[in-house]
Amino acid sequence: MADRTSSKSLPKGVLVRSGSIQIYFERKGKAYNITLPHPATAEGIATAAKIRNQLIVKAEWGILTDRDIIEARGDVVEDEHQAIINKNDVLFQDLAQKFLDRCDANADTKRGYLRILDHHWMPTLALTPIHKITNDAIWGLINERDFQTAKTLNNSLIPLRGVFEMALSSKVILDNPMAGIENKKVQMGIPDPFSREEMNALLEWMSKNLVDDERFYHWYFEFAFWTGCRPSEMFALNDTTDVDWFNNTFRVNKSRVRGREKNVTKMHNARDVYLNDRSKKALEDLVSFKKNEGYRGNHLMICPKTYEPFTNERAPRIRFQRALKACGIRPRPAYNTRHTYATMLLMDGVNPILWLIN
């Protein structure tokens, strides 16, 4: 058979050379080029693509072994003590990958799930047929991991539950071994807003001490304190389409996380926010700033150093912590500007409950 190394009819990473089938892939900085013992037929090519996908999954999880490569080549492994996995069994790693592929969470959450699975569950469960994983086995793993906090455990159980729920929906298992494994109780923190006096002191310090382009951060926090927006919501604000200057409101219906635009907020609820005199003045100053710098995009918030939309909240946070220290105010996260806004609504006789859940 002629070589077909460049044929578009072959699956990705599958080559036919001198009558032999080869598979190729790269993962985690390492290249793999493996010649398989299968004939260069349509059936053999399909089998090669399947084997390649299986090896890629193992490589991504960091559990690809020399034995896997040897077996793929069709060589005999002389290790009578090595467990032989029934090829008809669906492994935990297979359902874990399926769960990640079908999970509708955002990219950051999915990366978190991957890290949790890779660190806590894959080293022990990856090559175990999922129908053989018992409730007792999972309890044993939880006890072995010795999670330091209840919150860490609860977060680690989320993707694990997802994997077994995927197995149930796929009818790979009939009973869920996670039954009875509940989240531990976590002590909830209390809101820690700034007082109105603290807020005014911080904003006054910023107004006096942040000069030139740095004045942006004074307007930024004036806007944050008087609207209660999350940083991700502020970064996504479009001053052309989101602001209703006639009615003194703006609409929050999207977010910007790590430089990626999302057409939803954190809680998937849109809302309209009223502009008072101070937040409206801050908004006007922010719009003027970006126009003076020649920014042609529609993002309201642009970094005064790069004149580009923000990718994270590090720069505002640094200025906020500097102001806290200069004013001698007890340290709290910049995010607590949101708590402060809710508190001021309550003190002014406005019910903030519906606003808070959004």
N, C-alpha and C positions, 0 to 999 in steps of 0.2 A: 504493500500500500504506500502511496506517495505521502510525503510529509504534508501535514495540514496545519502548520504552526500559525498561519495567519488567517485561516478561514474564519469568517464571521459566523459560520454555522456551529462552531464548537462553543461549549459553555465557557464562561470566563475562567481563566486559569487552567484550562485543560488543553494539552497539546498532544499531537500524534506525530511521533518521529520514528522512522525506520520500523514501522509496524508496532511500536510500543506506545502505551499511553503514559503521559507524564502529567503531574499536577504541580502548580506553582502558586505560592502565596507568600506574603510578607506580613509579619505581625510582631509588634514590640521590638522593632529594629533588627529582626532576624528573618532571613530568607529561607524558604523551604522549597526544594525541587526534588520530587519523589517520583520514581518510575514504578508503575503499578503492574501487577501480574495479569491484568485483564486484557482480553483481545480488543483490537481496535475496531469494534463493531458499535452499532448504535446503542446496544445494551451495555457494552463495556464503557462507553463514553458517559452514559447516564450514571452508571455506578461510580465512575471516577469523580464526577461532579458531586455526588452525594458524599463520598469519602472526603473530598476536599472541604466541603462545608462542615463536616463533623470535626475535622482536624482544626479548622479555623476557629470554631467555637471553643475547643479546648485551649488553643493558643491564646485566645482573648482572655480566657479565665485564668491563664497561667498554669494549667494542669496538663499541658501536652508533654508526654514522656517519650523517651527513646523507644520504649516498648510499642507505643502507638505507631511510631514511624516504621519500626521493623515489621509490625503486623500489616501495615498498609502495603508494604513492599511484597508481602506474601511469604516472608521468611518465618521459620519456626523458632519460637522462643522456648529455650530449654529451661523452664522454670516451673516445675510441677506444683510448687506451692502458690504460684500466682493465681488469684481468683479469675475465673473466666466468666465474663458477663454475657448473659443470654442476649443475643442480638435483637430478640423481640421485645426486650424490656425497655421501657422509656426511662431514661436516666433523669435524675434531678436537674442536671445541667441543661438538658434539653428543654424542660419546662421552664427553667429560670430564663433562658434566652427567649422563649416564646412569650413569657410574661413581659419582659422588657420591650420586646418588639411591638406588643399590642397595647401596652400601657399608654393611656391617654394623658398622662401627667406632662408637665412642661419639661424642657430639656434639662434644667438644673435639678429638678426632682428626680428624673430618671438617672442622671449621673450619680446622685446620692444613693439611689437604690442599688446601682451597680457596685458602688464602693462597699455598701453594707453586705451585699451578697458575697462579694469577692473576699471580704475580710472575715466575716463571721460564719458564713454557712457553707460556702463552696469548698473550702479545704477538707471538710469532713463528708459532705453530702454529694459532691459533684458527680461521682461515678456510681452512686447508689441508685438502683432502680426505685423509682419514686413510690411504687406500691409497697415497697418493703420498709419504708420509713414509718416508724410507729410514734405514737404519742409519748411513750416512755423515752424513746431515743431523742426526741426534741427536748423534753424536759432535761435529759442528761446533758445535752449540748448547752442549754441555757445556764445550767449550774456550772458547767466547766468554763464558760466564757467569763463568768464573774463580772457582769456588767456593773460599772461603777455607780451609775445613777438609774433611777426608774425611767427617766426620760430617754436615756440612751437605749435601754432595753425596749421600750415601747416603739421607738423609731426603728429599731432593728427588726422588730416583728412585722412591720408593715409589708416589706417586700416578701418576707417569708410566707405570710398569709396569702399574698398575691399569687405566689407560685402554686400553692396547694389549691387555691380557688380555681386557678387555670387548669390544674390537673382534674379537678372535679367537673368543670364545664366541658372539658375534652373527653370525659368519661374514661380517663386513664386510671382513676381511683374511684371507689364507691363511697368511702368514708374519709372525712377530713381529719388527719392526725393533729390538727391545730385546735380541735374542739376542746374547750376547757382551759386553754392557755390564754388568759386574759391580761390586759395591760395592768401594770402596777399603778397605784395612785401617785400622782405627782402634786406636790404642794404648789399651788398657783401663786405667782407673785402678785402684788397689788400695784395698781397704777401709781406712778411716781411723777406727777406733773410738776412743772415749775410754777411758783406763785406768780401773780401778775407783776409784783415788784421785781422778782428775779428776771422775768422775761424782759421787762423794760430796761433793767440794768444791762443785760446781755446785748440787747439791740442798740442801746445808747453807746456801749463800748465799741461795738462793731462800726457804728456810724462815725465815731471819732477816730478810730484807729485803723480801719481798713480803707486804704486810699487807692487812687487810680483804679486799675482793673479789679483790685481786690474788693472794691465797694460792692461788687456783684453779690458777695456772700452776705452782706447786710440785707440787701433786698431779698435774697433767697430765703433767709431765716425769718424776715418780716412776713413774707408770704407763707412760709411753713407754719409759723405760730398762729396766724390769723385765718388759715384755711383747714388745717389739720390733715393735709395730704401726706400720703406716704412718699418717700423719695422716688420710688419707681413710678408713681403717678405723676409727680412733678416733672421728672425727666421726659415723660412721654407727652406732656401738654403741648398742644398746637395752638398758638395764639391767633391763628387765622380761622380755624374751624371750631375750636372748643370754647372760645370766649364770646359771651353775649354782652357786648358793651352797653346796649340799650337797657337791658334788664339787670345789669350788674351781677351776672352769674357766669360761671364756667362749668363745663361738663367734664366729669371724670369717667372715662369708659375704656381706658387702655393703660398699659404700663410698659416700662422699658427696663429690662433686667440684663445686666452684663452686656450692654450694647445691642440687645435684641429686642425688637418691638413686638409686643403682644397685644392683640385686640381685645384683651380682657384685663380686668383688675385682679388683684390677689384673690378676692372673694367672689369674682365673677358677677359683680353687681355694679351697674352704672349709677351715678348720682350727680345731681346739680349742687354746686356750692355757691353760697351767697358771698359777694364781695362787699366788705365794709370799707370805710374810708382808708384804713391803713393797708389792707390787702390790695385794694384797687390802686393805691399810689405805688406800692411795691411792684405790682403787675405792670404799670405804666413805665416805671424805671427799668424794669427788666426788658421790656419791648424796645425802649429807647437804646439800651445798652447794645443789644444785638444788632440793631439797625446801624448804630454808629460804628460798629466793628465790621460792617459789611457782610454779615452772615445772611445768606439768601434762603436758608431753609426755614421751616415753619416751627421748629422746636423752640419753646420759650426759654428753656434753660440751656445755655451753652457755656462750656468751661472757659473762664477768662484767660486761661493760659494757652489753650489749643484752639479756641473758637470753634469747637466741635461739640456735638451733644455728649452728655456724660455717659460713661460706661459703668461707673460705680459711684458710691457716695463717699469715697475716701477724702477727697479734697474738701467738701463742705464739713465733714466730720472733724478734720484737723483744725479748721478755723473755729469751729464751735468749741472744741476742747480748749483752745487757746483763750477764748473769751471767758470760759468758765473759770479757768485758773486766774486770769487777770482780775476777775470780779470777786474772787474768793467764794464762789458758789459751789455747793456740794456737787461733785461730778455725777452726771447722769447722761445716758445716751442722747444723741441729737434726735433720735426717733421720738423722744418724749415730748417734742413739740406737739405731736399729735394728741397725746394725753392732755397736754395743757389746753389745747383748743376745746376738747370735750369738757374739761372742767370749767372753762370760762362760759361755755354754753349753759351748763348747769347752774352756775352762779348767776347768770343773767336771766334765769327762769325758762330756758329752752330745754326741752326733753331731748337728750343726746342719744337715747337708746337706739333708735332706728339708724341714726348716723353711724354709731359705733359698730354695728353689725355689718356695715358695708365696708 
